[in-house]
Amino acid sequence: MNDTDTSTVCRCNRIFGERTLHPLASVIDLSRAAPQQELSLDCYAVMVAGRVAGCRNGTLCSCDYADATVLFAPPGHYIEAQGEADSRLLLFHPDLTSLDSLGMKMPEYTYFGYNKSEALRLSLREKRQVERCLDYIDEELHWGIDRFSRILLCNKIELLLNYCLRFYARQFILRHDIISEDIAKVTEKIDISVSYTHLTLPTTHRHRKQGERDSRHTGIPVDTSIHHAL
């Protein structure tokens, strides 16, 4: 099922059969959802997929962990919510963070602009930490709305986002090492190719000149003379 008109937290809750505990934030259990639903959102989305199934969510590098995948989407973008075991979706509206210090920090979480190939790949330990953070947020949502709700929700969301920054830093380090090694191999091949070209071009040039002279005297085609010379 596709519901590209869905945008608000409340409407997403209705689609996935969740109670709306707060109109600006929700933690949705995707294990009971349809196999795939494309959602257009007016809020931030953090989707934790319980497994990496052949990398449908992007490209898996040899140095990546594969115990879970985290995808991020900013307001105004689509996200493909996949119904899988241990999969959850955090939604929070900019109106929730706008009056909190988290609103000022949101530009620091640049991974909300990453594409699927740059999805966050988690180890088992990292996955458990992310799940704990989601549990903290869900617990606060179930507490009820009072004058402390916004502050506490933003604090717990910020904790999750900061852990994701840490885990991305680890992923960048691992991928950097692999990419640097690949670049070194390619550079070596280029250097060898350039060296070979420098050695062969002058020789071929001399053979062609010699072939042209032989052709004028013998009538043998230039390419035939070059072939015999080589």
N, C-alpha and C positions, 0 to 999 in steps of 0.2 A: 504494500500500500504506500502511496506517496501522498503527502499532505503538504504541498509547498506553500499553502496559505498560513500554516501554523506559525505563530510568531511569539506570542506571550508565554510567560511561565505557566499561567493558569490553563491556557489551551493545550500546552504540551502535557500537563498533568492529566487532563481529560483524555487525551489520546492514549496515554500509557496506563490509565486506570489508577493514577495516584491521587491521594487527597492533597488539596492545596493548603499547606500549613502556613505559608507566607506568600503573598502575591508577587514578591520580587526575588524569591529564591526557592530552589527545590533540588532534592537529590532523588533521582528516578532510577528504579530498578529495571534494567532492560532485559533481564532474563526471561520475562514473560512477554516481551514485545514480539512483533512480527519480525521475520528474518531481516528485513531492511526497510527503513523509512527515511525519506529525505525531508529534512525540516529546514524551513527558512525562519531564522530567529531574530528577535529584536534585543537579544541579551547575549551575554558571554556564555560559552559552553565549554565544558571540560568532560570529554568522554573517555572512560577507562574501559578498554576491551580486555576481557579476561584471558584471551589467548591471541597468538599471532598465527592466523590460519593462512599459510602460504603468502603472507604479506599482502592481503587484500587491502590493507590500510596504508600501503606504501612499500618502499624498497627496504628490505632487510639486509644490512651489511654483515659480513662475516664476523665483525667485531661487536655486533649488537647483542644485547640480552633479548630473550624471547619469552619471558614469563607474563608480560602484559604490554599493551600499547596504549599510549595516551594521545588523544587528538584534541586540538584546541580550535575554537572558532570565535571571532569577535562578532559583535552585533551587526546585523545586515548580511550575514553570510549563511551558507547552507552547511548542514552537517548530516552525514548519513548514520543514523542510529541503527545499530545492528543488534538484533535480539540474540544474545549469547549468554551462556552461564558466566556468572561473576562480572557481568558488564553493568556499568552504572554511568549515569549522566548527571553532571552538576550544571545547573542553570542559575545565573544571577544577573539581575538587570543593572545597567549603569546607574539607575536612580538609587539603588541600594548603596553604592560606593561613592556617589557624588558628594555626599556630605561627610564623608569619612576620609581619613588620610590615605586610605587605600585608593581612592579615586585619583589622587595625585600620583600614585605609584604605578598605576596600570600601564602607562607607556613603557615602563621598564620590562614588562613581561612580553617581550617581543615575539615569543613563540606563538602568540595568538595570530600572528600573520604568517606562520610557516605553512608550507604545503604538506601533502601526505608523505612525501619521501623523507621529510624531516620530522616525522612523528617521533615521540619520545618512547624508547624501548626500555622497559624496566626489568631489573633483576627481581628475584623472588622477595628479597629483603626490601627493596624499594617499593614493590607492589604492595606489600603489607603496610608500609608507612603511608602510602597514598590512601589505602583503604581505611586506615585509622583516621586520617584527616577527614575523609568523607563521613565517617561515623560521627566525628565530633560535630560536623556541620549538621548532619541529620538529627543528632541529639538536640542541638540548639533549636532546630526547627520545631521539634516536638515539644519543646519547653513551653511554647506559647509566646504571643507577642506582647512585649512591654517596652518601657523606655530604654532598656538595655539591649534589646534584640539586635538593633542595627550594629551597635559597637561590637557585640560578641560574635555576630555572624561574620562581619567584615574581618575580625581578628582571625577567626578560624579559616576563612577563605584565603586570607593572606598567608597563613601558615602553609596551606596546601600549595599555593603558587610559589612560595619561596622554596619549598622542597623540590618542586619541579625545576626551578632554576638550578638548584644543586645537581639534580640528576642530569639535566641537559649539559651542565659543565663537564660532568664525567663522560657523557656520550661524545661531546666534542673532542675531548682528549683522546679517547680511543679511536675515533674516526680520523682524527688528525694524523695519528701514527700510521694508520693503514694508507691514507691518502698520500702522505709524504713518501712512504715506501714505493707506492705505485708511480708517483711523479719521478722518483729517482730512477726507476726502471725504464720509464719512457724516455727520460733525458739521456740515459746511457745508450739506448737504441738510436736516438737521434744523432748523438755524437758519433757513433759507429757508422751510421749511414752517411753523415756529412764527410767523415774521413775517407770512406770508400769512394764517395763521389769525387773528392779532390784528387784521389789517386787515379781514378779511371778516366776522368774527363780529358786530362791532357794527353793520355795515351791514345784515346779514341780520336782526338783531334789530329795527332801526328799520323795515325794510320790513315785517316781520311785524306790528309794532304798527300801522303805517299801514294794512296790509291788513285788520286786524281792525276798525279804525275805518271804513274804506270799506265793508266787508261789512255793518256794522250799518246804514249809511245807504243803500246801493245794493242789498243782497241778493246781490251778486257774491261767490262763494266766496273765502275768504282766499287760497288758493294761486293763484287766477287773478289777484287783485289784485297779489300779490307778483311774479308772472311779468311782468305789464305794467310794474310799477315797475322791474324789473331790465332 
